[in-house]
Amino acid sequence: MEISVDRERCLGAGMCALTAPEVFDQDTESGRVLLLNAVPSPTQAPAARKAAYICPSGAITVTGPRPAADELSVGAGGANSGPAGRSGG
């Protein structure tokens, strides 16, 4: 799994930093997303997928293998049930 962010698209809502603080932070000046870890560990992956799903601007992209069955239980609707192109493999 690999994460990428589009800082220009980011609205600065901060949901990613709240959901996966080991993977995302916010720029103190602009409030936009900062990617701390582009390749999250297996324990960080579920929260990173959830952050991509709930990002209101779609600024977070997840690429790589589909999540394991136990990762799908993260949050309402599963961590990988978002719109096409926002997360998945």
Secondary structure by P-SEA (a helix, b strand, c coil): cbbbbccccccccccccccccccbbbcccccccccccccccccaaaaaaaaaaacccccbbbbcccccccccccccccccccccccccc
